[in-house]
Amino acid sequence: MPQETKMTKCVFCGESATTKNRKGQPVCSEHKKKDPKEVACPECGMPMKIKEGRYGFFWGCEGYPQCQETFQIENLVEED
């Protein structure tokens, strides 16, 4: 059974997410079988991962607390 997500956006297209992929990233049904999205922090170069906060999911740097760079999911959606 797929994991439910809170009201959030797909990391690939920005549509409403219905499940999570194998890395815990919120995705829509169209992108659930796609390889997880890899994002590097523009500040320090470390990988960013999906984190869950009080207002939903967001991209956060794995270098936290030294690097506190974050992005809303909508800001890193691929433009097709």
Backbone as CSV, one residue per row, in Angstrom:
resi,resn,N_x,N_y,N_z,CA_x,CA_y,CA_z,C_x,C_y,C_z
1,MET,0.844,-1.179,0.000,0.000,0.000,0.000,0.895,1.249,0.000
2,PRO,0.623,2.233,-0.887,1.486,3.404,-0.956,1.384,4.264,0.296
3,GLN,2.511,4.929,0.609,2.504,5.843,1.733,1.756,7.107,1.334
4,GLU,0.889,7.572,2.209,0.167,8.800,1.924,1.049,9.997,2.244
5,THR,0.814,11.070,1.532,1.548,12.291,1.799,0.574,13.359,2.259
6,LYS,1.079,14.349,2.949,0.266,15.510,3.268,0.124,16.309,1.989
7,MET,-0.699,17.324,2.004,-0.900,18.152,0.823,0.450,18.687,0.360
8,THR,0.939,18.158,-0.731,2.230,18.587,-1.253,2.264,18.389,-2.757
9,LYS,3.357,18.776,-3.357,3.522,18.736,-4.808,4.527,17.672,-5.221
10,CYS,4.335,17.128,-6.422,5.263,16.164,-7.008,6.596,16.871,-7.281
11,VAL,7.721,16.220,-6.938,9.040,16.830,-7.142,9.409,16.952,-8.621
12,PHE,8.698,16.252,-9.498,9.012,16.287,-10.927,8.156,17.269,-11.718
13,CYS,6.840,17.338,-11.410,5.955,18.150,-12.242,5.203,19.240,-11.491
14,GLY,5.157,19.185,-10.163,4.456,20.196,-9.395,2.978,19.928,-9.193
15,GLU,2.473,18.834,-9.766,1.073,18.455,-9.550,0.924,17.876,-8.142
16,SER,-0.303,17.638,-7.716,-0.530,17.076,-6.386,0.094,15.692,-6.273
17,ALA,0.846,15.477,-5.213,1.495,14.180,-4.977,0.492,13.225,-4.339
18,THR,0.564,11.963,-4.739,-0.333,10.951,-4.193,0.411,9.875,-3.415
19,THR,1.724,9.804,-3.576,2.519,8.772,-2.915,3.960,9.257,-2.797
20,LYS,4.833,8.388,-2.300,6.264,8.701,-2.215,7.043,7.663,-3.004
21,ASN,8.192,8.066,-3.570,9.040,7.097,-4.261,9.957,6.421,-3.248
22,ARG,10.893,5.597,-3.720,11.714,4.803,-2.803,12.651,5.639,-1.935
23,LYS,12.886,6.900,-2.285,13.716,7.796,-1.470,12.873,8.701,-0.583
24,GLY,11.553,8.479,-0.553,10.675,9.285,0.291,10.281,10.621,-0.296
25,GLN,10.516,10.809,-1.600,10.151,12.051,-2.258,8.684,11.993,-2.682
26,PRO,7.902,13.040,-2.436,6.500,13.037,-2.864,6.404,13.096,-4.387
27,VAL,5.591,12.196,-4.959,5.425,12.124,-6.410,3.959,11.868,-6.761
28,CYS,3.593,12.237,-7.994,2.253,11.937,-8.498,2.260,10.525,-9.080
29,SER,1.100,10.023,-9.445,1.014,8.655,-9.971,1.780,8.498,-11.285
30,GLU,1.900,9.554,-12.065,2.624,9.499,-13.337,4.131,9.316,-13.143
31,HIS,4.684,9.805,-12.050,6.130,9.768,-11.822,6.563,8.809,-10.722
32,LYS,5.674,7.964,-10.225,6.044,7.105,-9.097,7.093,6.057,-9.434
33,LYS,7.256,5.681,-10.685,8.267,4.694,-11.062,9.555,5.335,-11.581
34,LYS,9.590,6.649,-11.664,10.780,7.366,-12.147,11.860,7.325,-11.066
35,ASP,13.134,7.301,-11.495,14.248,7.320,-10.537,14.146,8.563,-9.663
36,PRO,14.515,8.461,-8.374,14.444,9.617,-7.478,15.252,10.805,-8.014
37,LYS,14.756,11.972,-7.757,15.404,13.206,-8.205,16.606,13.501,-7.317
38,GLU,17.719,13.851,-7.937,18.947,14.201,-7.217,19.167,15.703,-7.368
39,VAL,19.337,16.399,-6.259,19.547,17.845,-6.276,20.761,18.166,-5.418
40,ALA,21.679,18.984,-5.942,22.847,19.422,-5.189,22.589,20.826,-4.647
41,CYS,23.058,21.098,-3.454,22.900,22.402,-2.825,23.730,23.435,-3.582
42,PRO,23.130,24.553,-3.982,23.903,25.573,-4.693,24.893,26.309,-3.792
43,GLU,24.717,26.250,-2.494,25.613,26.932,-1.555,26.871,26.133,-1.263
44,CYS,26.698,24.829,-0.904,27.855,24.041,-0.471,28.141,22.827,-1.350
45,GLY,27.223,22.464,-2.253,27.439,21.340,-3.156,27.018,19.984,-2.605
46,MET,26.624,19.918,-1.339,26.176,18.650,-0.768,24.798,18.295,-1.332
47,PRO,24.424,17.014,-1.270,23.096,16.638,-1.751,21.992,17.264,-0.899
48,MET,20.858,17.498,-1.534,19.688,17.966,-0.803,18.712,16.810,-0.741
49,LYS,17.919,16.753,0.321,16.923,15.700,0.443,15.598,16.298,0.867
50,ILE,14.550,15.539,0.649,13.218,15.985,1.025,13.071,15.853,2.530
51,LYS,12.629,16.930,3.150,12.373,16.941,4.590,10.941,17.381,4.801
52,GLU,10.382,16.995,5.936,9.011,17.380,6.247,9.012,18.363,7.405
53,GLY,8.389,19.495,7.179,8.300,20.523,8.207,6.860,20.797,8.587
54,ARG,6.670,21.785,9.376,5.329,22.119,9.867,4.396,22.522,8.735
55,TYR,4.937,23.059,7.634,4.114,23.503,6.516,4.161,22.564,5.314
56,GLY,4.640,21.348,5.502,4.708,20.377,4.417,6.137,20.002,4.080
57,PHE,6.328,19.466,2.897,7.630,18.972,2.464,8.430,20.074,1.793
58,PHE,9.768,19.981,1.881,10.664,20.939,1.258,12.016,20.268,1.023
59,TRP,12.832,20.881,0.154,14.202,20.417,-0.064,15.088,21.072,0.986
60,GLY,15.887,20.278,1.694,16.820,20.810,2.687,18.200,20.218,2.472
61,CYS,19.225,21.004,2.728,20.603,20.568,2.540,20.984,19.535,3.603
62,GLU,21.695,18.486,3.180,22.172,17.476,4.126,23.310,18.004,4.982
63,GLY,23.858,19.167,4.655,24.922,19.774,5.434,24.415,20.571,6.634
64,TYR,23.108,20.483,6.910,22.531,21.193,8.054,23.169,20.677,9.331
65,PRO,23.546,21.467,10.280,23.239,22.873,10.508,24.281,23.842,9.939
66,GLN,25.402,23.350,9.410,26.395,24.272,8.845,25.828,25.026,7.640
67,CYS,25.087,24.343,6.796,24.428,24.968,5.643,22.926,24.864,5.863
68,GLN,22.240,25.971,5.809,20.808,25.980,6.097,19.965,26.283,4.865
69,GLU,20.502,25.974,3.677,19.796,26.238,2.424,18.561,25.350,2.308
70,THR,17.421,25.933,1.954,16.185,25.188,1.740,15.471,25.755,0.520
71,PHE,14.613,24.932,-0.085,13.790,25.355,-1.209,12.431,24.694,-1.095
72,GLN,11.395,25.402,-1.491,10.078,24.792,-1.612,10.129,23.842,-2.804
73,ILE,9.367,22.782,-2.750,9.365,21.799,-3.835,9.049,22.457,-5.169
74,GLU,8.109,23.394,-5.178,7.702,24.044,-6.424,8.848,24.795,-7.086
75,ASN,9.821,25.257,-6.308,10.936,26.041,-6.868,11.932,25.189,-7.649
76,LEU,11.930,23.882,-7.465,12.887,23.019,-8.160,12.216,22.038,-9.110
77,VAL,10.995,22.342,-9.539,10.288,21.498,-10.504,10.896,21.736,-11.870
78,GLU,11.111,20.652,-12.612,11.711,20.739,-13.946,10.748,21.434,-14.912
79,GLU,11.266,22.361,-15.664,10.468,23.043,-16.693,10.613,22.262,-17.989
80,ASP,9.486,21.755,-18.493,9.523,20.979,-19.760,9.148,21.831,-20.929
